Amino acid sequence: MSAQAKTFQYVSYLWDDAKAAELAGDEVALLIYRSNLLGADLRLTNYGGGNTSCKVMAKDPLTNEEKEIMYVKGSGGDLGTLKKSGLAALYVDRLRSLKAIYRGIEHEDEMVELFNHCIYDLNSKAPSIDTPLHGFLPFKHIDHLHPDAAIAIAAAKDGKKITEELFGGTIGWVPWQKPGFDLGLQLKQCLDENPGIRGIMLGSHGLFTWGDTAYDSYINTLEVIEKCAAYIEEHTGKNGPVFGGEKVKALPAAARQQRAAALAPVLRGFCSSNIKMVGHFTDNEKVLEFIDSNDLDRLAPLGTSCPDHFLRTKISPLVLNLSTDENLEDVKVVKEKIAPLFEAYRKMYAEYYDTCKHPNSPAMRDPNPVVIIYPGVGMFTFSKDKQTARVAAEFYTNAINVMRGAEAISSYTSLPRQEAFNIEYWLLEEAKLQRMPKPKPLSGRVALITGSGGGIGKAIAKKFAREGACVIINDINQERIDETTAEFQKEFGKDAAAPVVLDVTNEESIKVAIDKAVLSFGGLDIIVNNAGISISKSITDHSIEEWDRLYDILVKGQFMVSKQGVAVMRKQEMGGDIINIVSKNSVVSGPNNAGYGSAKAAQAHLSRLLAAELGGDKIRVNSVNPDAVIANSNIWAGGWAEGRAKAYGITVEELPAYYAKRTLMNEMILPEDIADACFVFVSGLLNKSTGNVLNVDGGVAAAFLR
């Protein structure tokens, strides 16, 4: 069937016949291709959600016999980015033989370890809990997704009846059951009792569909979801306004962003009472329709139905009782209003845990909310890193779509509290969490390094990103920003950095940049005042304009960026770090350096003054004194190199060797050396150190501090 032969209104048809033809004969490659297409449409499944499989014949390496092998998405994978390395490959006959030793649902978890005895490809991914759901069905290609439209029907009060009527008995129904071996057996039983069906709806959970080929499975999946979506759209509004109609009028977009930027650091502080959290803000139309509705207070406490949604969004969101005209600049009053809401949420979560826990349940996890709703403004999500926070927002948006659809055709039902707990505190999920790599030193921290479009600033930003921080890429040059942002996305992914133009001499530009940090990541923890220029001239040749430019960028810029950054840090009440890139010239006197050297001295003393002022806020202020950082640095533009060469009576070409030779260690200083020094201050090893200066100059005796 050609790509033009199929059109869909509610899902994306992405199949490319030419691309598929290149993969013909390789069923595993076609499985990966199909999986990537399905994962590209967030209406079908979200990051890390769902799984797909195919069954092929291959030779057993021990017996040389032809055996049926199942390739299925492994534990922790993502359909949209799936590669062969993310698949588990198992002998189908061995997997099915486990039925003979299955001891019942009470012993469900012990079966997972036995999956490893069924592995065909020893280099494949660990099998997931959903492996038997695919293995017990006989079809060559199978898709298990969590489409909003299908879950809306699956989570409706009379979802089974709707499914039967809508599909005329061609889609089976299996009531809610925690994923695992028993659910796999139930799927097989449903198929045996309903031969010829094209799929199975899982109550409150999702959808199984299949086909003889990768394309057949893909089309079957899209057609079933399209039919569900069309049915919901047809019924939307027949039972009254969506979500009971509008209760709160959403602010204009600019006002929403402004209020979110003002409030996010406060919320981040509350959410970070256990570990530092990173935030994400969403105010799209789907979110606003729900959070501004009359039904918000009824539906929000119910929580989600699909386990994949629930695991990432927690039992329910926290709804703020702030009006859209609340004075958010009065931080003390705002915190007094919000604090009881967080206390009540934490108490609710603790009661939920105590009521539902089992004798062998893991210890209670962080009781703070993941999803926070501000009617009229938007939705905040907070988690251990940006990707997890963003994905939580995507999953709760899916949950909103599910509630919207279920309410349109019937009424929404969520998972019972005990079932939700059994998923959240499942020992297998706990084991998965324990296998996660330990957080990097800067995980959960947000850094603004001024002038990070190149040179020293870029090196610092890369160092911090490698160590887990989220960074704001900024410069006065848009082209440099674009180039650096592209580098970051290639090396660190799309969640590690956010770009913005920043002129440190302009107060409004600074506000825009800090708001960008807050809206992108929830707040700000680290400021590195790095942006600078250099002018080397004699006192008689030095113009007043040049003098003002030096002081505006180096001294006033450091002051203004620090001032606005400190305001955010104080809202969070989580401490923070300010690092000022000063210079050995702040303490060493030399010729042709009156403007630059004195400005650097002012930077150094401003650092000491702020360290003295901000200690009570647990905000550390330290300085790094570089010297002669030549490689990739903008400091050598604008005649500085020529000026220094003239002062020393040498040529510009001789400067690098001259600078290295005059150091005690005879070393050239690189941007990465300055980045390492900055990391020392923020790595967690110097949390009780402030007001310090770290020289990174290869050893210049005249710059030793006394």
Secondary structure in CASP SS format (residue, H / E / C, confidence):
PFRMAT SS
TARGET T0000
AUTHOR 0000-0000-0000
METHOD secondary structure of the structure
MODEL  1
M C 1.00
S C 1.00
A H 1.00
Q H 1.00
A H 1.00
K C 1.00
T C 1.00
F C 1.00
Q C 1.00
Y C 1.00
V C 1.00
S C 1.00
Y C 1.00
L C 1.00
W C 1.00
D C 1.00
D H 1.00
A H 1.00
K H 1.00
A H 1.00
A H 1.00
E H 1.00
L C 1.00
A C 1.00
G C 1.00
D C 1.00
E H 1.00
V H 1.00
A H 1.00
L H 1.00
L H 1.00
I H 1.00
Y H 1.00
R H 1.00
S H 1.00
N H 1.00
L H 1.00
L H 1.00
G H 1.00
A C 1.00
D C 1.00
L C 1.00
R C 1.00
L C 1.00
T C 1.00
N C 1.00
Y C 1.00
G C 1.00
G C 1.00
G C 1.00
N E 1.00
T E 1.00
S E 1.00
C E 1.00
K E 1.00
V E 1.00
M E 1.00
A E 1.00
K E 1.00
D C 1.00
P C 1.00
L C 1.00
T C 1.00
N C 1.00
E C 1.00
E E 1.00
K E 1.00
E E 1.00
I E 1.00
M E 1.00
Y E 1.00
V E 1.00
K E 1.00
G C 1.00
S C 1.00
G C 1.00
G C 1.00
D C 1.00
L H 1.00
G H 1.00
T H 1.00
L C 1.00
K C 1.00
K H 1.00
S H 1.00
G H 1.00
L E 1.00
A E 1.00
A E 1.00
L E 1.00
Y E 1.00
V H 1.00
D H 1.00
R H 1.00
L H 1.00
R H 1.00
S H 1.00
L H 1.00
K H 1.00
A H 1.00
I H 1.00
Y C 1.00
R C 1.00
G C 1.00
I H 1.00
E H 1.00
H H 1.00
E C 1.00
D C 1.00
E H 1.00
M H 1.00
V H 1.00
E H 1.00
L H 1.00
F H 1.00
N H 1.00
H H 1.00
C H 1.00
I E 1.00
Y C 1.00
D C 1.00
L C 1.00
N C 1.00
S C 1.00
K C 1.00
A C 1.00
P C 1.00
S C 1.00
I C 1.00
D C 1.00
T H 1.00
P H 1.00
L H 1.00
H H 1.00
G H 1.00
F C 1.00
L C 1.00
P C 1.00
F C 1.00
K C 1.00
H E 1.00
I E 1.00
D E 1.00
H E 1.00
L E 1.00
H C 1.00
P C 1.00
D H 1.00
A H 1.00
A H 1.00
I H 1.00
A H 1.00
I H 1.00
A H 1.00
A C 1.00
A E 1.00
K C 1.00
D C 1.00
G H 1.00
K H 1.00
K H 1.00
I H 1.00
T H 1.00
E H 1.00
E H 1.00
L H 1.00
F H 1.00
G C 1.00
G C 1.00
T C 1.00
I E 1.00
G E 1.00
W E 1.00
V E 1.00
P C 1.00
W C 1.00
Q C 1.00
K C 1.00
P C 1.00
G C 1.00
F H 1.00
D H 1.00
L H 1.00
G H 1.00
L H 1.00
Q H 1.00
L H 1.00
K H 1.00
Q H 1.00
C H 1.00
L H 1.00
D H 1.00
E H 1.00
N C 1.00
P C 1.00
G C 1.00
I C 1.00
R C 1.00
G E 1.00
I E 1.00
M E 1.00
L E 1.00
G C 1.00
S C 1.00
H C 1.00
G E 1.00
L E 1.00
F E 1.00
T E 1.00
W E 1.00
G E 1.00
D C 1.00
T C 1.00
A H 1.00
Y H 1.00
D H 1.00
S H 1.00
Y H 1.00
I H 1.00
N H 1.00
T H 1.00
L H 1.00
E H 1.00
V H 1.00
I H 1.00
E H 1.00
K H 1.00
C H 1.00
A H 1.00
A H 1.00
Y H 1.00
I H 1.00
E H 1.00
E H 1.00
H H 1.00
T C 1.00
G C 1.00
K C 1.00
N C 1.00
G C 1.00
P C 1.00
V H 1.00
F H 1.00
G H 1.00
G C 1.00
E E 1.00
K C 1.00
V C 1.00
K C 1.00
A C 1.00
L C 1.00
P C 1.00
A H 1.00
A H 1.00
A H 1.00
R H 1.00
Q H 1.00
Q H 1.00
R H 1.00
A H 1.00
A H 1.00
A H 1.00
L H 1.00
A H 1.00
P H 1.00
V H 1.00
L H 1.00
R H 1.00
G H 1.00
F H 1.00
C H 1.00
S C 1.00
S C 1.00
N C 1.00
I C 1.00
K C 1.00
M C 1.00
V E 1.00
G E 1.00
H E 1.00
F E 1.00
T E 1.00
D C 1.00
N C 1.00
E H 1.00
K H 1.00
V H 1.00
L H 1.00
E H 1.00
F H 1.00
I H 1.00
D C 1.00
S E 1.00
N C 1.00
D C 1.00
L H 1.00
D H 1.00
R H 1.00
L H 1.00
A H 1.00
P H 1.00
L H 1.00
G C 1.00
T C 1.00
S C 1.00
C C 1.00
P H 1.00
D H 1.00
H H 1.00
F H 1.00
L H 1.00
R H 1.00
T H 1.00
K C 1.00
I C 1.00
S C 1.00
P C 1.00
L E 1.00
V E 1.00
L C 1.00
N C 1.00
L C 1.00
S C 1.00
T C 1.00
D C 1.00
E C 1.00
N C 1.00
L C 1.00
E C 1.00
D C 1.00
V H 1.00
K H 1.00
V H 1.00
V H 1.00
K H 1.00
E H 1.00
K H 1.00
I H 1.00
A H 1.00
P H 1.00
L H 1.00
F H 1.00
E H 1.00
A H 1.00
Y H 1.00
R H 1.00
K H 1.00
M H 1.00
Y H 1.00
A H 1.00
E H 1.00
Y H 1.00
Y H 1.00
D H 1.00
T H 1.00
C H 1.00
K C 1.00
H C 1.00
P C 1.00
N C 1.00
S C 1.00
P C 1.00
A C 1.00
M C 1.00
R C 1.00
D C 1.00
P C 1.00
N C 1.00
P C 1.00
V C 1.00
V E 1.00
I E 1.00
I E 1.00
Y E 1.00
P C 1.00
G C 1.00
V C 1.00
G E 1.00
M E 1.00
F E 1.00
T E 1.00
F E 1.00
S E 1.00
K C 1.00
D C 1.00
K H 1.00
Q H 1.00
T H 1.00
A H 1.00
R H 1.00
V H 1.00
A H 1.00
A H 1.00
E H 1.00
F H 1.00
Y H 1.00
T H 1.00
N H 1.00
A H 1.00
I H 1.00
N H 1.00
V H 1.00
M H 1.00
R H 1.00
G H 1.00
A H 1.00
E H 1.00
A H 1.00
I H 1.00
S C 1.00
S C 1.00
Y E 1.00
T C 1.00
S C 1.00
L C 1.00
P C 1.00
R H 1.00
Q H 1.00
E H 1.00
A H 1.00
F H 1.00
N H 1.00
I H 1.00
E H 1.00
Y C 1.00
W C 1.00
L H 1.00
L H 1.00
E H 1.00
E H 1.00
A H 1.00
K H 1.00
L H 1.00
Q H 1.00
R H 1.00
M C 1.00
P C 1.00
K C 1.00
P C 1.00
K C 1.00
P C 1.00
L C 1.00
S C 1.00
G C 1.00
R C 1.00
V E 1.00
A E 1.00
L E 1.00
I E 1.00
T C 1.00
G C 1.00
S C 1.00
G C 1.00
G C 1.00
G H 1.00
I H 1.00
G H 1.00
K H 1.00
A H 1.00
I H 1.00
A H 1.00
K H 1.00
K H 1.00
F H 1.00
A H 1.00
R H 1.00
E C 1.00
G C 1.00
A C 1.00
C E 1.00
V E 1.00
I E 1.00
I E 1.00
N E 1.00
D E 1.00
I C 1.00
N C 1.00
Q H 1.00
E H 1.00
R H 1.00
I H 1.00
D H 1.00
E H 1.00
T H 1.00
T H 1.00
A H 1.00
E H 1.00
F H 1.00
Q H 1.00
K H 1.00
E H 1.00
F H 1.00
G C 1.00
K C 1.00
D C 1.00
A C 1.00
A E 1.00
A E 1.00
P E 1.00
V E 1.00
V E 1.00
L C 1.00
D C 1.00
V C 1.00
T C 1.00
N C 1.00
E H 1.00
E H 1.00
S H 1.00
I H 1.00
K H 1.00
V H 1.00
A H 1.00
I H 1.00
D H 1.00
K H 1.00
A H 1.00
V H 1.00
L H 1.00
S H 1.00
F H 1.00
G C 1.00
G C 1.00
L C 1.00
D C 1.00
I E 1.00
I E 1.00
V E 1.00
N E 1.00
N C 1.00
A C 1.00
G C 1.00
I C 1.00
S C 1.00
I C 1.00
S C 1.00
K C 1.00
S C 1.00
I C 1.00
T C 1.00
D C 1.00
H C 1.00
S C 1.00
I H 1.00
E H 1.00
E H 1.00
W H 1.00
D H 1.00
R H 1.00
L H 1.00
Y H 1.00
D H 1.00
I H 1.00
L H 1.00
V H 1.00
K H 1.00
G H 1.00
Q H 1.00
F H 1.00
M H 1.00
V H 1.00
S H 1.00
K H 1.00
Q H 1.00
G H 1.00
V H 1.00
A H 1.00
V H 1.00
M H 1.00
R H 1.00
K H 1.00
Q H 1.00
E C 1.00
M C 1.00
G C 1.00
G E 1.00
D E 1.00
I E 1.00
I E 1.00
N E 1.00
I E 1.00
V C 1.00
S C 1.00
K H 1.00
N H 1.00
S H 1.00
V C 1.00
V C 1.00
S C 1.00
G C 1.00
P C 1.00
N C 1.00
N C 1.00
A H 1.00
G H 1.00
Y H 1.00
G H 1.00
S H 1.00
A H 1.00
K H 1.00
A H 1.00
A H 1.00
Q H 1.00
A H 1.00
H H 1.00
L H 1.00
S H 1.00
R H 1.00
L H 1.00
L H 1.00
A H 1.00
A H 1.00
E H 1.00
L H 1.00
G H 1.00
G H 1.00
D H 1.00
K C 1.00
I E 1.00
R E 1.00
V E 1.00
N E 1.00
S E 1.00
V E 1.00
N E 1.00
P E 1.00
D C 1.00
A C 1.00
V E 1.00
I C 1.00
A C 1.00
N C 1.00
S C 1.00
N H 1.00
I H 1.00
W H 1.00
A C 1.00
G C 1.00
G C 1.00
W H 1.00
A H 1.00
E H 1.00
G H 1.00
R H 1.00
A H 1.00
K H 1.00
A H 1.00
Y H 1.00
G C 1.00
I C 1.00
T C 1.00
V H 1.00
E H 1.00
E H 1.00
L H 1.00
P H 1.00
A H 1.00
Y H 1.00
Y H 1.00
A H 1.00
K H 1.00
R C 1.00
T C 1.00
L C 1.00
M C 1.00
N C 1.00
E C 1.00
M C 1.00
I E 1.00
L C 1.00
P H 1.00
E H 1.00
D H 1.00
I H 1.00
A H 1.00
D H 1.00
A H 1.00
C H 1.00
F H 1.00
V H 1.00
F H 1.00
V H 1.00
S C 1.00
G C 1.00
L C 1.00
L C 1.00
N C 1.00
K C 1.00
S C 1.00
T C 1.00
G C 1.00
N C 1.00
V E 1.00
L E 1.00
N E 1.00
V E 1.00
D C 1.00
G C 1.00
G C 1.00
V C 1.00
A H 1.00
A H 1.00
A H 1.00
F C 1.00
L C 1.00
R C 1.00
END
